């Protein structure tokens, strides 16, 4: 029958074994050539929205900023253009999510938009984004047969379309006429506000970030 001493010795042996394993793994890690050459890259991605935010953001914060801009721009559009109504419904399981969806009864126009913090995605993601936009337009044409459907893919990183690098625009060749910056999007939806340049737009983004991540919000 095992005694308390036997149990202690067994636990001690396990502990020693684990310690030896970690020493072994530490040695392997330090000798690995790939690991030796790795350095931390703290530079922000130029094509990402976070590039314009002065404070350091976690991955979670970046997602929140994108959602925050989406919701603030919705408020701006509805406030500046009283003829528009928000017709976006709650997301349903199995159905493609839409970022913005407005309707103008006066002109019989439905405005649908996808808002992206970073348009510089890999080829497959760009294709799937373009396909999603096209598919939703077809769905809306069925749902609103008497309405004109206007679709926009909004690059939240850019104030205007002409600020987008050519390699970004090329990734969305099949819907290139629908890819816009924030200024064009607001103007096309009748929201009479324009940032005009990246400096002003950056100021707006940092105002939003400061408010979202203020001490009072986190407490």
mmCIF file of the C-alpha atoms, coordinates in Angstrom:
data_MODEL
# 
_entry.id   MODEL 
# 
loop_
_atom_site.group_PDB 
_atom_site.id 
_atom_site.type_symbol 
_atom_site.label_atom_id 
_atom_site.label_alt_id 
_atom_site.label_comp_id 
_atom_site.label_asym_id 
_atom_site.label_entity_id 
_atom_site.label_seq_id 
_atom_site.pdbx_PDB_ins_code 
_atom_site.Cartn_x 
_atom_site.Cartn_y 
_atom_site.Cartn_z 
_atom_site.occupancy 
_atom_site.B_iso_or_equiv 
_atom_site.pdbx_formal_charge 
_atom_site.auth_seq_id 
_atom_site.auth_comp_id 
_atom_site.auth_asym_id 
_atom_site.auth_atom_id 
_atom_site.pdbx_PDB_model_num 
ATOM 1   C CA . UNK A 1 1   ? 0.000   0.000  0.000   1.00 0.00 ? 1   UNK A CA 1 
ATOM 2   C CA . UNK A 1 2   ? 1.367   3.420  -0.970  1.00 0.00 ? 2   UNK A CA 1 
ATOM 3   C CA . UNK A 1 3   ? 2.327   5.680  1.915   1.00 0.00 ? 3   UNK A CA 1 
ATOM 4   C CA . UNK A 1 4   ? 2.325   9.489  2.148   1.00 0.00 ? 4   UNK A CA 1 
ATOM 5   C CA . UNK A 1 5   ? 6.086   9.362  1.663   1.00 0.00 ? 5   UNK A CA 1 
ATOM 6   C CA . UNK A 1 6   ? 5.663   7.385  -1.572  1.00 0.00 ? 6   UNK A CA 1 
ATOM 7   C CA . UNK A 1 7   ? 3.157   9.964  -2.827  1.00 0.00 ? 7   UNK A CA 1 
ATOM 8   C CA . UNK A 1 8   ? 5.543   12.807 -1.976  1.00 0.00 ? 8   UNK A CA 1 
ATOM 9   C CA . UNK A 1 9   ? 8.419   11.107 -3.779  1.00 0.00 ? 9   UNK A CA 1 
ATOM 10  C CA . UNK A 1 10  ? 6.203   10.485 -6.813  1.00 0.00 ? 10  UNK A CA 1 
ATOM 11  C CA . UNK A 1 11  ? 5.121   14.151 -6.935  1.00 0.00 ? 11  UNK A CA 1 
ATOM 12  C CA . UNK A 1 12  ? 8.732   15.222 -6.526  1.00 0.00 ? 12  UNK A CA 1 
ATOM 13  C CA . UNK A 1 13  ? 9.826   13.016 -9.432  1.00 0.00 ? 13  UNK A CA 1 
ATOM 14  C CA . UNK A 1 14  ? 7.064   14.404 -11.654 1.00 0.00 ? 14  UNK A CA 1 
ATOM 15  C CA . UNK A 1 15  ? 8.086   17.959 -10.736 1.00 0.00 ? 15  UNK A CA 1 
ATOM 16  C CA . UNK A 1 16  ? 11.721  17.221 -11.545 1.00 0.00 ? 16  UNK A CA 1 
ATOM 17  C CA . UNK A 1 17  ? 10.702  15.620 -14.825 1.00 0.00 ? 17  UNK A CA 1 
ATOM 18  C CA . UNK A 1 18  ? 8.660   18.669 -15.857 1.00 0.00 ? 18  UNK A CA 1 
ATOM 19  C CA . UNK A 1 19  ? 11.501  21.007 -14.854 1.00 0.00 ? 19  UNK A CA 1 
ATOM 20  C CA . UNK A 1 20  ? 13.919  19.002 -16.980 1.00 0.00 ? 20  UNK A CA 1 
ATOM 21  C CA . UNK A 1 21  ? 11.477  19.084 -19.890 1.00 0.00 ? 21  UNK A CA 1 
ATOM 22  C CA . UNK A 1 22  ? 11.265  22.861 -19.711 1.00 0.00 ? 22  UNK A CA 1 
ATOM 23  C CA . UNK A 1 23  ? 15.040  23.166 -19.571 1.00 0.00 ? 23  UNK A CA 1 
ATOM 24  C CA . UNK A 1 24  ? 15.258  20.943 -22.608 1.00 0.00 ? 24  UNK A CA 1 
ATOM 25  C CA . UNK A 1 25  ? 12.601  22.970 -24.489 1.00 0.00 ? 25  UNK A CA 1 
ATOM 26  C CA . UNK A 1 26  ? 14.258  26.239 -23.529 1.00 0.00 ? 26  UNK A CA 1 
ATOM 27  C CA . UNK A 1 27  ? 17.544  24.966 -24.950 1.00 0.00 ? 27  UNK A CA 1 
ATOM 28  C CA . UNK A 1 28  ? 15.859  23.868 -28.200 1.00 0.00 ? 28  UNK A CA 1 
ATOM 29  C CA . UNK A 1 29  ? 14.083  27.238 -28.528 1.00 0.00 ? 29  UNK A CA 1 
ATOM 30  C CA . UNK A 1 30  ? 17.312  29.189 -28.063 1.00 0.00 ? 30  UNK A CA 1 
ATOM 31  C CA . UNK A 1 31  ? 19.149  27.101 -30.664 1.00 0.00 ? 31  UNK A CA 1 
ATOM 32  C CA . UNK A 1 32  ? 16.430  27.360 -33.341 1.00 0.00 ? 32  UNK A CA 1 
ATOM 33  C CA . UNK A 1 33  ? 17.665  29.486 -36.272 1.00 0.00 ? 33  UNK A CA 1 
ATOM 34  C CA . UNK A 1 34  ? 14.230  30.890 -37.143 1.00 0.00 ? 34  UNK A CA 1 
ATOM 35  C CA . UNK A 1 35  ? 13.624  31.953 -33.552 1.00 0.00 ? 35  UNK A CA 1 
ATOM 36  C CA . UNK A 1 36  ? 17.042  33.641 -33.383 1.00 0.00 ? 36  UNK A CA 1 
ATOM 37  C CA . UNK A 1 37  ? 16.240  35.824 -36.387 1.00 0.00 ? 37  UNK A CA 1 
ATOM 38  C CA . UNK A 1 38  ? 12.765  36.887 -35.267 1.00 0.00 ? 38  UNK A CA 1 
ATOM 39  C CA . UNK A 1 39  ? 12.154  40.421 -34.042 1.00 0.00 ? 39  UNK A CA 1 
ATOM 40  C CA . UNK A 1 40  ? 8.997   42.152 -32.916 1.00 0.00 ? 40  UNK A CA 1 
ATOM 41  C CA . UNK A 1 41  ? 7.399   44.378 -35.567 1.00 0.00 ? 41  UNK A CA 1 
ATOM 42  C CA . UNK A 1 42  ? 5.517   47.172 -33.839 1.00 0.00 ? 42  UNK A CA 1 
ATOM 43  C CA . UNK A 1 43  ? 4.990   49.162 -37.037 1.00 0.00 ? 43  UNK A CA 1 
ATOM 44  C CA . UNK A 1 44  ? 1.347   49.694 -37.951 1.00 0.00 ? 44  UNK A CA 1 
ATOM 45  C CA . UNK A 1 45  ? -0.003  48.396 -41.248 1.00 0.00 ? 45  UNK A CA 1 
ATOM 46  C CA . UNK A 1 46  ? -0.197  51.384 -43.607 1.00 0.00 ? 46  UNK A CA 1 
ATOM 47  C CA . UNK A 1 47  ? -3.343  50.006 -45.243 1.00 0.00 ? 47  UNK A CA 1 
ATOM 48  C CA . UNK A 1 48  ? -5.183  49.491 -41.971 1.00 0.00 ? 48  UNK A CA 1 
ATOM 49  C CA . UNK A 1 49  ? -7.465  51.979 -40.252 1.00 0.00 ? 49  UNK A CA 1 
ATOM 50  C CA . UNK A 1 50  ? -5.354  51.677 -37.076 1.00 0.00 ? 50  UNK A CA 1 
ATOM 51  C CA . UNK A 1 51  ? -2.510  53.430 -38.948 1.00 0.00 ? 51  UNK A CA 1 
ATOM 52  C CA . UNK A 1 52  ? -4.383  56.708 -38.459 1.00 0.00 ? 52  UNK A CA 1 
ATOM 53  C CA . UNK A 1 53  ? -4.989  56.189 -34.736 1.00 0.00 ? 53  UNK A CA 1 
ATOM 54  C CA . UNK A 1 54  ? -2.308  57.741 -32.525 1.00 0.00 ? 54  UNK A CA 1 
ATOM 55  C CA . UNK A 1 55  ? -2.774  55.473 -29.516 1.00 0.00 ? 55  UNK A CA 1 
ATOM 56  C CA . UNK A 1 56  ? -1.720  51.833 -29.365 1.00 0.00 ? 56  UNK A CA 1 
ATOM 57  C CA . UNK A 1 57  ? -4.604  49.481 -30.048 1.00 0.00 ? 57  UNK A CA 1 
ATOM 58  C CA . UNK A 1 58  ? -5.025  45.806 -29.323 1.00 0.00 ? 58  UNK A CA 1 
ATOM 59  C CA . UNK A 1 59  ? -6.573  43.590 -31.981 1.00 0.00 ? 59  UNK A CA 1 
ATOM 60  C CA . UNK A 1 60  ? -9.821  43.762 -30.022 1.00 0.00 ? 60  UNK A CA 1 
ATOM 61  C CA . UNK A 1 61  ? -9.627  47.576 -29.935 1.00 0.00 ? 61  UNK A CA 1 
ATOM 62  C CA . UNK A 1 62  ? -9.135  47.706 -33.717 1.00 0.00 ? 62  UNK A CA 1 
ATOM 63  C CA . UNK A 1 63  ? -12.321 45.703 -34.220 1.00 0.00 ? 63  UNK A CA 1 
ATOM 64  C CA . UNK A 1 64  ? -14.183 48.000 -31.823 1.00 0.00 ? 64  UNK A CA 1 
ATOM 65  C CA . UNK A 1 65  ? -12.944 51.105 -33.666 1.00 0.00 ? 65  UNK A CA 1 
ATOM 66  C CA . UNK A 1 66  ? -14.250 49.708 -36.956 1.00 0.00 ? 66  UNK A CA 1 
ATOM 67  C CA . UNK A 1 67  ? -17.632 48.996 -35.381 1.00 0.00 ? 67  UNK A CA 1 
ATOM 68  C CA . UNK A 1 68  ? -17.641 52.430 -33.743 1.00 0.00 ? 68  UNK A CA 1 
ATOM 69  C CA . UNK A 1 69  ? -17.058 54.229 -37.044 1.00 0.00 ? 69  UNK A CA 1 
ATOM 70  C CA . UNK A 1 70  ? -19.745 52.136 -38.715 1.00 0.00 ? 70  UNK A CA 1 
ATOM 71  C CA . UNK A 1 71  ? -22.291 53.191 -36.077 1.00 0.00 ? 71  UNK A CA 1 
ATOM 72  C CA . UNK A 1 72  ? -21.201 56.860 -35.926 1.00 0.00 ? 72  UNK A CA 1 
ATOM 73  C CA . UNK A 1 73  ? -21.351 57.225 -39.723 1.00 0.00 ? 73  UNK A CA 1 
ATOM 74  C CA . UNK A 1 74  ? -24.843 55.713 -39.644 1.00 0.00 ? 74  UNK A CA 1 
ATOM 75  C CA . UNK A 1 75  ? -25.877 58.418 -37.157 1.00 0.00 ? 75  UNK A CA 1 
ATOM 76  C CA . UNK A 1 76  ? -24.291 61.145 -39.298 1.00 0.00 ? 76  UNK A CA 1 
ATOM 77  C CA . UNK A 1 77  ? -26.041 59.960 -42.464 1.00 0.00 ? 77  UNK A CA 1 
ATOM 78  C CA . UNK A 1 78  ? -29.462 59.711 -40.833 1.00 0.00 ? 78  UNK A CA 1 
ATOM 79  C CA . UNK A 1 79  ? -29.045 63.098 -39.139 1.00 0.00 ? 79  UNK A CA 1 
ATOM 80  C CA . UNK A 1 80  ? -27.815 64.925 -42.247 1.00 0.00 ? 80  UNK A CA 1 
ATOM 81  C CA . UNK A 1 81  ? -30.248 63.341 -44.715 1.00 0.00 ? 81  UNK A CA 1 
ATOM 82  C CA . UNK A 1 82  ? -33.723 63.219 -43.179 1.00 0.00 ? 82  UNK A CA 1 
ATOM 83  C CA . UNK A 1 83  ? -35.171 61.552 -46.282 1.00 0.00 ? 83  UNK A CA 1 
ATOM 84  C CA . UNK A 1 84  ? -33.296 58.341 -45.480 1.00 0.00 ? 84  UNK A CA 1 
ATOM 85  C CA . UNK A 1 85  ? -34.517 55.612 -43.145 1.00 0.00 ? 85  UNK A CA 1 
ATOM 86  C CA . UNK A 1 86  ? -32.458 52.821 -41.655 1.00 0.00 ? 86  UNK A CA 1 
ATOM 87  C CA . UNK A 1 87  ? -33.918 49.536 -42.921 1.00 0.00 ? 87  UNK A CA 1 
ATOM 88  C CA . UNK A 1 88  ? -31.174 47.241 -41.649 1.00 0.00 ? 88  UNK A CA 1 
ATOM 89  C CA . UNK A 1 89  ? -32.696 44.388 -39.705 1.00 0.00 ? 89  UNK A CA 1 
ATOM 90  C CA . UNK A 1 90  ? -31.152 42.300 -36.969 1.00 0.00 ? 90  UNK A CA 1 
ATOM 91  C CA . UNK A 1 91  ? -28.742 39.706 -38.270 1.00 0.00 ? 91  UNK A CA 1 
ATOM 92  C CA . UNK A 1 92  ? -30.325 36.348 -38.997 1.00 0.00 ? 92  UNK A CA 1 
ATOM 93  C CA . UNK A 1 93  ? -28.477 33.072 -38.777 1.00 0.00 ? 93  UNK A CA 1 
ATOM 94  C CA . UNK A 1 94  ? -27.457 31.849 -42.211 1.00 0.00 ? 94  UNK A CA 1 
ATOM 95  C CA . UNK A 1 95  ? -27.973 35.228 -43.894 1.00 0.00 ? 95  UNK A CA 1 
ATOM 96  C CA . UNK A 1 96  ? -25.214 37.567 -45.040 1.00 0.00 ? 96  UNK A CA 1 
ATOM 97  C CA . UNK A 1 97  ? -24.713 40.515 -42.693 1.00 0.00 ? 97  UNK A CA 1 
ATOM 98  C CA . UNK A 1 98  ? -25.017 44.036 -44.092 1.00 0.00 ? 98  UNK A CA 1 
ATOM 99  C CA . UNK A 1 99  ? -23.173 46.959 -42.503 1.00 0.00 ? 99  UNK A CA 1 
ATOM 100 C CA . UNK A 1 100 ? -25.396 49.800 -43.732 1.00 0.00 ? 100 UNK A CA 1 
ATOM 101 C CA . UNK A 1 101 ? -28.802 49.639 -45.371 1.00 0.00 ? 101 UNK A CA 1 
ATOM 102 C CA . UNK A 1 102 ? -30.862 52.775 -46.010 1.00 0.00 ? 102 UNK A CA 1 
ATOM 103 C CA . UNK A 1 103 ? -33.935 53.574 -48.036 1.00 0.00 ? 103 UNK A CA 1 
ATOM 104 C CA . UNK A 1 104 ? -35.113 56.803 -49.634 1.00 0.00 ? 104 UNK A CA 1 
ATOM 105 C CA . UNK A 1 105 ? -38.808 56.635 -50.492 1.00 0.00 ? 105 UNK A CA 1 
ATOM 106 C CA . UNK A 1 106 ? -38.653 59.956 -52.377 1.00 0.00 ? 106 UNK A CA 1 
ATOM 107 C CA . UNK A 1 107 ? -36.287 58.587 -55.009 1.00 0.00 ? 107 UNK A CA 1 
ATOM 108 C CA . UNK A 1 108 ? -37.151 54.899 -54.583 1.00 0.00 ? 108 UNK A CA 1 
ATOM 109 C CA . UNK A 1 109 ? -33.510 54.097 -53.828 1.00 0.00 ? 109 UNK A CA 1 
ATOM 110 C CA . UNK A 1 110 ? -31.989 51.536 -51.484 1.00 0.00 ? 110 UNK A CA 1 
ATOM 111 C CA . UNK A 1 111 ? -28.418 52.186 -50.364 1.00 0.00 ? 111 UNK A CA 1 
ATOM 112 C CA . UNK A 1 112 ? -26.362 49.197 -49.249 1.00 0.00 ? 112 UNK A CA 1 
ATOM 113 C CA . UNK A 1 113 ? -22.767 49.446 -48.016 1.00 0.00 ? 113 UNK A CA 1 
ATOM 114 C CA . UNK A 1 114 ? -19.996 47.302 -46.626 1.00 0.00 ? 114 UNK A CA 1 
ATOM 115 C CA . UNK A 1 115 ? -17.514 49.263 -44.488 1.00 0.00 ? 115 UNK A CA 1 
ATOM 116 C CA . UNK A 1 116 ? -14.007 47.804 -44.208 1.00 0.00 ? 116 UNK A CA 1 
ATOM 117 C CA . UNK A 1 117 ? -11.156 48.909 -41.936 1.00 0.00 ? 117 UNK A CA 1 
ATOM 118 C CA . UNK A 1 118 ? -8.635  47.324 -44.297 1.00 0.00 ? 118 UNK A CA 1 
ATOM 119 C CA . UNK A 1 119 ? -9.228  46.692 -47.997 1.00 0.00 ? 119 UNK A CA 1 
ATOM 120 C CA . UNK A 1 120 ? -5.733  45.327 -48.586 1.00 0.00 ? 120 UNK A CA 1 
ATOM 121 C CA . UNK A 1 121 ? -6.670  41.697 -48.034 1.00 0.00 ? 121 UNK A CA 1 
ATOM 122 C CA . UNK A 1 122 ? -5.348  38.528 -49.612 1.00 0.00 ? 122 UNK A CA 1 
ATOM 123 C CA . UNK A 1 123 ? -6.729  37.606 -53.033 1.00 0.00 ? 123 UNK A CA 1 
ATOM 124 C CA . UNK A 1 124 ? -9.283  35.082 -51.782 1.00 0.00 ? 124 UNK A CA 1 
ATOM 125 C CA . UNK A 1 125 ? -10.712 37.435 -49.151 1.00 0.00 ? 125 UNK A CA 1 
ATOM 126 C CA . UNK A 1 126 ? -10.978 40.221 -51.720 1.00 0.00 ? 126 UNK A CA 1 
ATOM 127 C CA . UNK A 1 127 ? -12.850 37.890 -54.052 1.00 0.00 ? 127 UNK A CA 1 
ATOM 128 C CA . UNK A 1 128 ? -15.217 36.751 -51.308 1.00 0.00 ? 128 UNK A CA 1 
ATOM 129 C CA . UNK A 1 129 ? -15.874 40.381 -50.285 1.00 0.00 ? 129 UNK A CA 1 
ATOM 130 C CA . UNK A 1 130 ? -16.636 41.371 -53.879 1.00 0.00 ? 130 UNK A CA 1 
ATOM 131 C CA . UNK A 1 131 ? -18.856 38.314 -54.306 1.00 0.00 ? 131 UNK A CA 1 
ATOM 132 C CA . UNK A 1 132 ? -20.716 39.061 -51.087 1.00 0.00 ? 132 UNK A CA 1 
ATOM 133 C CA . UNK A 1 133 ? -21.456 42.615 -52.266 1.00 0.00 ? 133 UNK A CA 1 
ATOM 134 C CA . UNK A 1 134 ? -22.701 41.376 -55.633 1.00 0.00 ? 134 UNK A CA 1 
ATOM 135 C CA . UNK A 1 135 ? -24.822 38.636 -54.039 1.00 0.00 ? 135 UNK A CA 1 
ATOM 136 C CA . UNK A 1 136 ? -26.495 41.044 -51.631 1.00 0.00 ? 136 UNK A CA 1 
ATOM 137 C CA . UNK A 1 137 ? -27.289 43.443 -54.465 1.00 0.00 ? 137 UNK A CA 1 
ATOM 138 C CA . UNK A 1 138 ? -29.111 40.586 -56.222 1.00 0.00 ? 138 UNK A CA 1 
ATOM 139 C CA . UNK A 1 139 ? -31.020 39.776 -53.018 1.00 0.00 ? 139 UNK A CA 1 
ATOM 140 C CA . UNK A 1 140 ? -32.054 43.398 -52.620 1.00 0.00 ? 140 UNK A CA 1 
ATOM 141 C CA . UNK A 1 141 ? -33.190 43.598 -56.248 1.00 0.00 ? 141 UNK A CA 1 
ATOM 142 C CA . UNK A 1 142 ? -35.588 40.745 -55.505 1.00 0.00 ? 142 UNK A CA 1 
ATOM 143 C CA . UNK A 1 143 ? -36.789 42.277 -52.229 1.00 0.00 ? 143 UNK A CA 1 
ATOM 144 C CA . UNK A 1 144 ? -37.159 45.790 -53.675 1.00 0.00 ? 144 UNK A CA 1 
ATOM 145 C CA . UNK A 1 145 ? -38.032 45.280 -57.374 1.00 0.00 ? 145 UNK A CA 1 
ATOM 146 C CA . UNK A 1 146 ? -39.296 48.847 -57.824 1.00 0.00 ? 146 UNK A CA 1 
ATOM 147 C CA . UNK A 1 147 ? -36.221 50.463 -56.254 1.00 0.00 ? 147 UNK A CA 1 
ATOM 148 C CA . UNK A 1 148 ? -32.792 51.384 -57.575 1.00 0.00 ? 148 UNK A CA 1 
ATOM 149 C CA . UNK A 1 149 ? -30.074 49.591 -55.599 1.00 0.00 ? 149 UNK A CA 1 
ATOM 150 C CA . UNK A 1 150 ? -26.870 51.519 -54.926 1.00 0.00 ? 150 UNK A CA 1 
ATOM 151 C CA . UNK A 1 151 ? -24.001 49.545 -53.451 1.00 0.00 ? 151 UNK A CA 1 
ATOM 152 C CA . UNK A 1 152 ? -20.754 50.822 -51.902 1.00 0.00 ? 152 UNK A CA 1 
ATOM 153 C CA . UNK A 1 153 ? -17.642 49.161 -50.562 1.00 0.00 ? 153 UNK A CA 1 
ATOM 154 C CA . UNK A 1 154 ? -16.246 51.815 -48.224 1.00 0.00 ? 154 UNK A CA 1 
ATOM 155 C CA . UNK A 1 155 ? -12.552 51.834 -47.339 1.00 0.00 ? 155 UNK A CA 1 
ATOM 156 C CA . UNK A 1 156 ? -12.569 53.332 -43.840 1.00 0.00 ? 156 UNK A CA 1 
ATOM 157 C CA . UNK A 1 157 ? -8.792  53.799 -44.002 1.00 0.00 ? 157 UNK A CA 1 
ATOM 158 C CA . UNK A 1 158 ? -9.162  56.420 -46.738 1.00 0.00 ? 158 UNK A CA 1 
ATOM 159 C CA . UNK A 1 159 ? -10.801 59.831 -46.732 1.00 0.00 ? 159 UNK A CA 1 
ATOM 160 C CA . UNK A 1 160 ? -11.220 59.767 -50.510 1.00 0.00 ? 160 UNK A CA 1 
ATOM 161 C CA . UNK A 1 161 ? -10.900 57.158 -53.225 1.00 0.00 ? 161 UNK A CA 1 
ATOM 162 C CA . UNK A 1 162 ? -7.929  58.883 -54.865 1.00 0.00 ? 162 UNK A CA 1 
ATOM 163 C CA . UNK A 1 163 ? -5.950  58.272 -51.656 1.00 0.00 ? 163 UNK A CA 1 
ATOM 164 C CA . UNK A 1 164 ? -6.249  54.521 -52.128 1.00 0.00 ? 164 UNK A CA 1 
ATOM 165 C CA . UNK A 1 165 ? -3.085  52.835 -53.452 1.00 0.00 ? 165 UNK A CA 1 
ATOM 166 C CA . UNK A 1 166 ? -3.535  51.377 -56.928 1.00 0.00 ? 166 UNK A CA 1 
ATOM 167 C CA . UNK A 1 167 ? -2.811  47.859 -55.674 1.00 0.00 ? 167 UNK A CA 1 
ATOM 168 C CA . UNK A 1 168 ? -5.817  48.144 -53.357 1.00 0.00 ? 168 UNK A CA 1 
ATOM 169 C CA . UNK A 1 169 ? -8.197  49.222 -56.130 1.00 0.00 ? 169 UNK A CA 1 
ATOM 170 C CA . UNK A 1 170 ? -6.958  46.425 -58.404 1.00 0.00 ? 170 UNK A CA 1 
ATOM 171 C CA . UNK A 1 171 ? -8.053  43.845 -55.867 1.00 0.00 ? 171 UNK A CA 1 
ATOM 172 C CA . UNK A 1 172 ? -11.704 44.806 -56.444 1.00 0.00 ? 172 UNK A CA 1 
ATOM 173 C CA . UNK A 1 173 ? -11.652 45.127 -60.225 1.00 0.00 ? 173 UNK A CA 1 
ATOM 174 C CA . UNK A 1 174 ? -15.101 43.595 -60.719 1.00 0.00 ? 174 UNK A CA 1 
ATOM 175 C CA . UNK A 1 175 ? -16.762 46.213 -58.465 1.00 0.00 ? 175 UNK A CA 1 
ATOM 176 C CA . UNK A 1 176 ? -14.206 49.020 -58.877 1.00 0.00 ? 176 UNK A CA 1 
ATOM 177 C CA . UNK A 1 177 ? -16.866 51.666 -59.553 1.00 0.00 ? 177 UNK A CA 1 
ATOM 178 C CA . UNK A 1 178 ? -18.410 50.916 -56.154 1.00 0.00 ? 178 UNK A CA 1 
ATOM 179 C CA . UNK A 1 179 ? -15.220 51.215 -54.094 1.00 0.00 ? 179 UNK A CA 1 
ATOM 180 C CA . UNK A 1 180 ? -15.156 54.590 -52.341 1.00 0.00 ? 180 UNK A CA 1 
ATOM 181 C CA . UNK A 1 181 ? -13.553 56.547 -49.534 1.00 0.00 ? 181 UNK A CA 1 
ATOM 182 C CA . UNK A 1 182 ? -15.493 57.981 -46.604 1.00 0.00 ? 182 UNK A CA 1 
ATOM 183 C CA . UNK A 1 183 ? -16.020 61.421 -48.187 1.00 0.00 ? 183 UNK A CA 1 
ATOM 184 C CA . UNK A 1 184 ? -17.509 60.013 -51.393 1.00 0.00 ? 184 UNK A CA 1 
ATOM 185 C CA . UNK A 1 185 ? -19.752 57.708 -49.404 1.00 0.00 ? 185 UNK A CA 1 
ATOM 186 C CA . UNK A 1 186 ? -21.148 60.511 -47.268 1.00 0.00 ? 186 UNK A CA 1 
ATOM 187 C CA . UNK A 1 187 ? -21.668 62.773 -50.280 1.00 0.00 ? 187 UNK A CA 1 
ATOM 188 C CA . UNK A 1 188 ? -23.406 60.067 -52.301 1.00 0.00 ? 188 UNK A CA 1 
ATOM 189 C CA . UNK A 1 189 ? -25.845 59.495 -49.458 1.00 0.00 ? 189 UNK A CA 1 
ATOM 190 C CA . UNK A 1 190 ? -26.604 63.189 -49.141 1.00 0.00 ? 190 UNK A CA 1 
ATOM 191 C CA . UNK A 1 191 ? -24.800 63.727 -45.828 1.00 0.00 ? 191 UNK A CA 1 
ATOM 192 C CA . UNK A 1 192 ? -23.423 67.244 -46.246 1.00 0.00 ? 192 UNK A CA 1 
ATOM 193 C CA . UNK A 1 193 ? -20.117 66.729 -44.484 1.00 0.00 ? 193 UNK A CA 1 
ATOM 194 C CA . UNK A 1 194 ? -16.619 66.333 -45.921 1.00 0.00 ? 194 UNK A CA 1 
ATOM 195 C CA . UNK A 1 195 ? -13.264 65.849 -44.242 1.00 0.00 ? 195 UNK A CA 1 
ATOM 196 C CA . UNK A 1 196 ? -11.409 67.017 -47.324 1.00 0.00 ? 196 UNK A CA 1 
ATOM 197 C CA . UNK A 1 197 ? -8.016  65.592 -46.406 1.00 0.00 ? 197 UNK A CA 1 
ATOM 198 C CA . UNK A 1 198 ? -6.381  62.868 -44.346 1.00 0.00 ? 198 UNK A CA 1 
ATOM 199 C CA . UNK A 1 199 ? -5.357  65.266 -41.570 1.00 0.00 ? 199 UNK A CA 1 
ATOM 200 C CA . UNK A 1 200 ? -8.973  66.212 -40.812 1.00 0.00 ? 200 UNK A CA 1 
ATOM 201 C CA . UNK A 1 201 ? -10.145 62.630 -41.124 1.00 0.00 ? 201 UNK A CA 1 
ATOM 202 C CA . UNK A 1 202 ? -7.394  61.470 -38.769 1.00 0.00 ? 202 UNK A CA 1 
ATOM 203 C CA . UNK A 1 203 ? -8.519  64.093 -36.247 1.00 0.00 ? 203 UNK A CA 1 
ATOM 204 C CA . UNK A 1 204 ? -12.048 62.687 -36.386 1.00 0.00 ? 204 UNK A CA 1 
ATOM 205 C CA . UNK A 1 205 ? -10.815 59.116 -35.910 1.00 0.00 ? 205 UNK A CA 1 
ATOM 206 C CA . UNK A 1 206 ? -8.728  60.052 -32.888 1.00 0.00 ? 206 UNK A CA 1 
ATOM 207 C CA . UNK A 1 207 ? -11.646 61.965 -31.374 1.00 0.00 ? 207 UNK A CA 1 
ATOM 208 C CA . UNK A 1 208 ? -13.662 58.767 -31.683 1.00 0.00 ? 208 UNK A CA 1 
ATOM 209 C CA . UNK A 1 209 ? -10.871 56.582 -30.266 1.00 0.00 ? 209 UNK A CA 1 
ATOM 210 C CA . UNK A 1 210 ? -10.378 58.909 -27.271 1.00 0.00 ? 210 UNK A CA 1 
ATOM 211 C CA . UNK A 1 211 ? -14.089 58.835 -26.506 1.00 0.00 ? 211 UNK A CA 1 
ATOM 212 C CA . UNK A 1 212 ? -14.413 55.077 -26.954 1.00 0.00 ? 212 UNK A CA 1 
ATOM 213 C CA . UNK A 1 213 ? -11.433 54.218 -24.763 1.00 0.00 ? 213 UNK A CA 1 
ATOM 214 C CA . UNK A 1 214 ? -11.687 57.040 -22.220 1.00 0.00 ? 214 UNK A CA 1 
ATOM 215 C CA . UNK A 1 215 ? -11.253 56.279 -18.514 1.00 0.00 ? 215 UNK A CA 1 
ATOM 216 C CA . UNK A 1 216 ? -14.937 56.949 -17.869 1.00 0.00 ? 216 UNK A CA 1 
ATOM 217 C CA . UNK A 1 217 ? -15.946 54.364 -20.506 1.00 0.00 ? 217 UNK A CA 1 
ATOM 218 C CA . UNK A 1 218 ? -13.621 51.729 -19.095 1.00 0.00 ? 218 UNK A CA 1 
ATOM 219 C CA . UNK A 1 219 ? -14.655 52.239 -15.474 1.00 0.00 ? 219 UNK A CA 1 
# 
